[in-house]
Amino acid sequence: MMRTKENMHLTLYSRPGCTLCEEAAILLDFVLDEFPEWTFEEINIDNDAALSLKYLYEIPVLAHQNEILSYGKFETEAVRNRLLEKR
């Protein structure tokens, strides 16, 4: 399957004041230095009632095309391995 920019995009679900979320964003920036073809956007779950209900107790949540790749405390090697699987 040929990868395109659209399917090389990650979503990080988070909320303000969440220390784990802040750490996840920093870690993701670090890991994505090795994966320049990938992009990510951070979405504040507080701005969407459905997302807040869905992810409130799991944030931070890293998703790729509706598949959760990681949640809670991120580990660099685990995130790196998931991205390698998706290449």
C-alpha positions in Angstrom: 0.0 0.0 0.0 1.4 3.4 -1.0 1.5 5.9 1.9 0.3 9.4 1.3 0.5 12.5 3.4 -3.1 12.0 4.5 -2.5 8.6 6.0 0.8 9.6 7.6 -1.0 11.8 10.1 -1.3 11.2 13.8 -3.7 12.7 16.3 -2.8 13.4 19.9 -5.8 13.8 22.1 -5.1 15.8 25.2 -6.3 18.5 27.5 -4.7 21.6 29.1 -3.1 21.0 32.5 -2.4 17.4 31.8 1.2 16.7 32.6 1.2 13.3 30.8 -0.2 15.1 27.7 2.5 17.7 27.8 5.2 15.0 28.1 3.5 13.0 25.3 3.7 16.0 22.9 7.4 16.5 23.7 8.1 12.8 23.2 6.2 12.7 20.0 8.1 15.7 18.6 11.3 13.9 19.5 10.3 10.6 17.9 9.0 12.3 14.8 12.5 13.7 14.1 13.2 10.1 13.0 10.0 9.9 10.9 9.8 13.2 8.9 7.1 11.8 6.7 4.7 11.8 9.7 2.8 14.8 11.0 0.6 15.2 14.1 -2.0 17.5 15.4 -3.0 17.9 19.1 -6.7 18.0 19.8 -8.0 19.4 23.1 -10.8 17.0 24.2 -12.3 19.7 26.4 -13.6 21.3 23.1 -15.7 18.3 22.2 -18.1 16.6 24.6 -18.0 13.3 22.7 -14.2 13.2 22.8 -14.1 14.2 26.4 -16.4 11.3 27.3 -14.5 8.9 25.2 -10.9 9.8 26.2 -11.1 11.6 29.6 -9.6 8.7 31.6 -7.1 7.6 28.9 -5.4 10.8 27.8 -3.0 11.3 26.3 -4.2 9.2 23.4 -2.2 8.8 20.2 -4.3 7.7 17.2 -3.8 7.0 13.5 -6.9 6.8 11.4 -9.1 5.9 14.3 -6.7 3.3 15.6 -5.3 3.9 19.1 -1.5 3.5 19.0 -0.8 4.5 22.6 -2.5 5.9 25.6 -1.6 7.0 29.1 2.1 7.4 29.8 4.0 7.2 26.5 7.1 5.2 26.1 9.5 6.3 23.4 10.4 2.8 22.1 6.8 1.7 22.1 5.7 4.7 20.0 8.7 4.3 17.7 7.8 0.6 17.1 4.2 1.4 16.4 5.2 4.0 13.7 7.6 1.5 12.2 4.7 -1.0 11.9 2.7 1.7 10.1 5.4 2.6 7.5 
